[in-house]
């Protein structure tokens, strides 16, 4: 066989490389999400609640989420009295927001920082991955870092819809692997009283 023919056979036998993904191609999420940060450790004299709330970043792809997650502090690294939020874009993490006004929240407490970070990440992935059957009723999640006990709260829209809230609560417990009872409280109750009583439990 001539040298040229051998070369030709070798060229044909070389496996073709998989096409390169398009630059900028992303795994789009079903909706946009926004990170918010609120540091209440040094409130200004006479400042209204929520005045220290800051929008951090809005994203709509898996790649953006992981870039952000790798760059942003984990809740356990935040200063005391700081809140870290992930909410659907267009909803502010405030009772006064129309989407939250008639809602409430499921709350889980944590005495261990490592647990706080794990539950936070598992919840974020479940939210952006649309793992809840009643995803439309969810507003977002808040990690609250406090001296005595940290908390994570899952905010929802329609507190009076017990079936939806119980479904969300059970699913969330499963996602974050919590066996202790968790409680759902109405924002309306919290507005009226300093400590709101739980309305639903799972």
LINZI-V318727 format. One record per helix or strand of 2 or more residues. SS is the DSSP state (A for helix, B for strand). FROM is the first residue (numbers start at 1). LEN is the number of residues. Records with the same first field share a line. If there is no record, write none. Layout:
BEGIN
SS = FROM-LEN / FROM-LEN
END
This chain:
BEGIN
A = 3-11 / 62-10 / 75-3 / 113-16 / 135-3 / 162-15 / 187-6
B = 28-12 / 53-9 / 82-7 / 104-7 / 138-8 / 150-7 / 183-4 / 200-2
END
